[in-house]
Amino acid sequence: MSEFSATDAGLAGFRILREKPMVMPAWAIVSLAISILSVVVMVLLAGPALMEVQEIAKATTPDPEAMVAAYGRMAPALLLILPIAIIGYSVLYAAASRIVLRPADRGFGWMKFGADEVRQGLAMVLVFLILTGVYLVAALAAGVFIALGAMVNPALGVLVGLLAVLGALGIVVYVAVRLSLVSPATFATGRVDIRAAWQLTKGRFGPLFGAYLLASVLGIIVSVVGVGVFFLIGIPLFGLGNTAQAVFEPNMTSMATMFPPVGIAYYIWNAVLSGVTSVIFFTPAPAIYRQITGGEQAVFD
């Protein structure tokens, strides 16, 4: 097994965008399709409930019972959005591995739909279930420590609570990083093997975390700058209030209120940003996998 450069891995997405610029518009189209389908489902099936959630959250003392009831009304829409997200992101995750591990296998933006994508969907669901289980166990353990600390002294309970929450969060992050090579390993080997992917990350948590942190920070910067550019263009065209509402608080009561001209413009612009940030976020893991498994073919052809 070879080692890898966290910096090179964190910048893998930028190299791909420079060397293979046509990946961005292709991924932007798929990102737009995922976003539009999800939003249409939410607006048609749960628009009023979603607006109710936004109003409850604004209250000085939000009503938890009203919040739970509103989320309950949103459940059917969320259940329909879940397979849309799984299918869409399975295609993108497979494309991220394909562009790094099999760059000659082009397709539309290195995207296809076949056995590789089905396995990516299965791997994604398994990792989600594992992380959910880890989170629940960690949260339960944190709750026990908080209760014990509060029994001794209320002030101690607050301190213990803070440490317990940070510890639970750290455990979830650790497991997520250790499982981060499941996607490229599944693509490369043609089978979902959680244990093998876990072994690949053994003793490499620090560099892995550094690579993903670098990619995340850079991706967030790109997103923030992109939203800023939209404001610069949108304010003269649509006004400050309409532009801000489209970005931060879209009115999902109906299709007409969700997609006024400024809303349509923002969704198209956001798709372009997603095409860029998805490459930045998704390609470090396959780049790391290729380096540590000692692949003979260069990552970027």
C-alpha positions in Angstrom: 0.0 0.0 0.0 1.2 3.5 -0.9 0.8 6.7 1.1 -0.9 9.8 -0.3 -0.7 13.5 -0.2 -3.6 15.1 1.6 -3.1 18.4 -0.2 -3.1 16.7 -3.6 -6.2 14.7 -2.8 -8.0 17.8 -1.4 -7.3 19.6 -4.7 -8.2 16.7 -6.9 -11.5 18.3 -7.9 -9.9 21.5 -9.1 -7.4 19.5 -11.2 -10.3 17.6 -12.8 -12.2 20.8 -13.5 -9.1 22.2 -15.2 -8.2 19.1 -17.2 -11.7 18.0 -18.0 -13.9 21.1 -18.0 -16.9 19.5 -19.7 -17.6 17.5 -16.6 -19.0 20.7 -14.9 -21.9 21.4 -17.3 -22.8 17.7 -17.4 -22.9 17.5 -13.6 -24.8 20.8 -13.4 -27.6 19.3 -15.6 -27.9 16.3 -13.3 -27.7 18.4 -10.2 -30.5 20.7 -11.6 -32.6 17.6 -12.4 -32.2 16.3 -8.8 -33.0 19.7 -7.4 -36.1 20.4 -9.6 -37.6 16.9 -9.0 -37.1 17.2 -5.3 -38.5 20.7 -5.1 -41.6 19.8 -7.3 -42.4 16.9 -5.0 -42.0 19.0 -1.9 -44.1 21.9 -3.3 -46.9 19.6 -4.5 -47.1 17.3 -1.5 -45.8 19.4 1.4 -45.5 23.0 0.5 -47.8 24.4 3.2 -46.3 22.1 5.9 -42.8 23.3 4.9 -43.8 26.9 5.2 -45.3 26.1 8.6 -42.0 24.7 9.7 -40.2 27.9 8.7 -42.7 30.0 10.6 -42.5 27.9 13.7 -38.7 28.0 13.6 -38.8 31.8 13.6 -40.7 32.0 16.8 -39.0 33.0 20.0 -40.1 29.8 21.7 -40.8 27.2 18.9 -43.7 24.8 19.7 -42.1 21.3 19.5 -45.5 19.6 19.1 -46.5 21.8 16.2 -43.0 21.2 14.6 -43.4 17.4 14.9 -46.9 17.6 13.4 -45.7 19.6 10.5 -42.9 17.2 9.8 -45.4 14.4 10.0 -47.3 16.0 7.1 -44.1 16.3 5.2 -43.2 12.6 5.6 -44.8 11.4 2.3 -42.9 13.9 0.3 -39.7 13.1 2.1 -40.2 9.4 1.3 -40.6 10.2 -2.4 -37.5 12.4 -2.4 -35.3 9.8 -0.8 -35.2 7.5 -3.9 -34.6 10.5 -6.2 -31.6 11.5 -4.1 -30.2 8.0 -3.9 -30.5 7.5 -7.7 -29.1 10.9 -8.5 -26.1 10.8 -6.1 -25.4 7.2 -7.0 -24.8 8.4 -10.5 -22.6 11.2 -9.4 -20.5 9.1 -6.9 -20.0 6.5 -9.6 -19.0 9.3 -12.1 -16.5 10.7 -9.5 -14.8 7.3 -9.3 -15.0 6.7 -13.0 -13.3 10.0 -14.0 -10.4 9.2 -11.6 -10.1 5.4 -11.9 -11.3 4.8 -15.5 -10.8 8.2 -17.2 -11.1 6.6 -20.7 -14.6 5.4 -19.9 -16.2 8.7 -20.7 -20.0 8.6 -21.1 -21.9 11.9 -20.5 -19.7 13.7 -18.0 -18.4 10.2 -17.1 -21.9 9.4 -16.0 -23.8 6.2 -16.8 -26.5 4.1 -15.3 -25.8 0.4 -14.8 -24.4 -2.1 -12.3 -21.7 0.4 -11.0 -24.4 2.9 -10.1 -26.6 0.2 -8.4 -23.7 -0.8 -6.2 -23.0 2.8 -5.4 -26.6 3.2 -4.2 -26.4 0.1 -2.1 -23.0 1.2 -0.6 -24.5 4.7 0.1 -27.5 3.2 2.0 -25.3 0.8 4.0 -22.9 3.6 5.1 -25.9 5.8 6.0 -27.3 3.0 8.2 -24.0 2.5 9.9 -23.5 6.2 10.6 -27.1 6.5 11.8 -26.5 3.5 14.2 -23.2 5.1 15.4 -24.9 8.4 16.0 -27.8 6.9 18.0 -25.4 4.9 20.2 -23.1 7.9 20.7 -26.1 10.2 21.5 -27.4 7.6 24.0 -24.1 7.3 25.7 -23.8 11.2 25.8 -27.2 11.3 27.4 -26.2 8.9 30.1 -23.1 10.9 30.9 -25.1 14.1 31.0 -27.6 12.6 33.4 -24.9 11.2 35.7 -23.1 14.6 35.7 -26.3 16.5 36.5 -27.0 14.1 39.4 -23.7 15.1 41.0 -23.9 18.8 40.3 -25.9 20.9 37.7 -22.8 22.8 36.7 -20.9 19.6 36.3 -23.8 18.3 34.2 -23.4 21.3 31.8 -19.6 20.6 31.4 -20.1 16.9 31.0 -22.8 17.6 28.5 -20.6 19.8 26.4 -17.8 17.2 26.5 -20.2 14.3 25.7 -21.7 16.1 22.7 -18.2 16.9 21.3 -17.2 13.3 22.0 -20.3 11.9 20.2 -19.7 14.2 17.3 -16.0 13.1 17.1 -17.0 9.5 17.0 -19.4 10.0 14.2 -16.8 12.0 12.2 -14.1 9.3 12.9 -16.3 6.5 11.6 -17.4 8.6 8.6 -13.8 9.2 7.6 -12.9 5.6 8.1 -15.7 4.6 5.8 -15.0 7.3 3.2 -13.3 4.9 0.7 -16.3 2.6 0.5 -17.5 4.3 -2.7 -14.3 4.1 -4.8 -13.5 0.7 -3.4 -17.0 -0.5 -4.5 -16.5 1.0 -7.9 -13.0 -0.5 -8.4 -13.7 -4.0 -7.1 -17.3 -4.4 -8.2 -18.5 -5.4 -4.8 -19.6 -3.7 -1.6 -17.1 -4.6 1.0 -17.3 -2.4 4.1 -14.6 -4.3 6.0 -12.1 -4.0 3.1 -12.7 -0.3 2.7 -12.4 0.1 6.5 -9.0 -1.6 6.4 -7.8 0.7 3.6 -8.2 3.7 6.0 -6.5 2.1 9.0 -3.7 4.4 10.4 -4.6 7.2 7.9 -7.3 9.1 9.7 -5.3 12.3 10.0 -4.3 12.7 6.3 -7.8 11.6 5.2 -9.5 14.1 7.5 -7.1 16.8 6.3 -7.9 16.1 2.6 -11.6 16.2 3.1 -11.4 19.3 5.3 -9.4 21.1 2.6 -11.9 20.1 -0.1 -14.9 21.1 2.1 -13.5 24.5 2.9 -12.7 25.2 -0.7 -16.1 24.0 -1.8 -17.8 26.2 0.7 -15.8 29.2 -0.4 -16.8 28.5 -4.0 -20.5 28.3 -2.9 -20.3 31.5 -0.9 -18.6 33.4 -3.7 -21.1 32.0 -6.2 -24.1 33.2 -4.1 -22.4 36.6 -3.8 -22.1 36.8 -7.6 -25.8 35.9 -7.9 -26.7 38.8 -5.6 -24.5 41.2 -7.6 -26.4 40.2 -10.7 -29.8 39.6 -9.2 -30.3 42.8 -7.2 -30.3 45.1 -10.2 -32.6 42.8 -12.1 -35.0 41.6 -9.4 -34.5 43.8 -6.4 -32.8 43.0 -3.1 -35.9 41.5 -1.4 -36.8 39.1 -4.2 -33.2 38.0 -4.6 -32.8 37.4 -0.9 -36.1 35.5 -0.7 -35.2 33.2 -3.6 -31.8 32.3 -2.0 -32.7 32.1 1.7 -36.5 31.7 2.1 -38.2 30.5 -1.1 -42.0 30.5 -0.9 -42.9 26.8 -1.4 -46.6 27.3 -1.0 -47.2 26.7 -4.7 -45.3 26.2 -8.0 -46.0 29.8 -9.0 -44.5 31.2 -5.8 -41.6 28.8 -5.8 -40.6 29.5 -9.4 -40.9 33.2 -10.1 -38.3 34.6 -12.6 -35.8 35.2 -9.8 -36.4 31.7 -8.5 -35.8 30.1 -11.9 -32.6 32.1 -12.3 -31.3 31.1 -8.9 -32.0 27.4 -9.5 -30.1 27.5 -12.8 -27.2 29.4 -11.2 -27.3 27.0 -8.2 -27.0 24.0 -10.6 -23.9 25.5 -12.1 -22.4 25.9 -8.6 -23.4 22.4 -7.7 -21.7 21.1 -10.9 -18.5 22.7 -9.6 -18.8 21.9 -5.9 -19.9 18.3 -6.5 -16.6 17.6 -8.4 -14.7 19.3 -5.5 -16.4 17.3 -2.8 -16.7 13.8 -4.5 -13.4 13.3 -6.2 -10.9 13.4 -3.3 -11.9 9.9 -2.0 -11.3 8.1 -5.4 -8.1 10.1 -5.8 -6.9 8.8 -2.4 -8.0 5.3 -3.2 -6.0 5.3 -6.4 -2.9 6.6 -4.6 -3.0 4.2 -1.6 -3.7 1.1 -3.8 -0.8 1.9 -6.0 -2.7 2.2 -9.3 -0.3 2.3 -12.3 -2.4 4.6 -14.4 -2.2 8.3 -13.7 -5.2 9.8 -11.9 -5.5 12.6 -14.6 -5.0 11.5 -18.2 
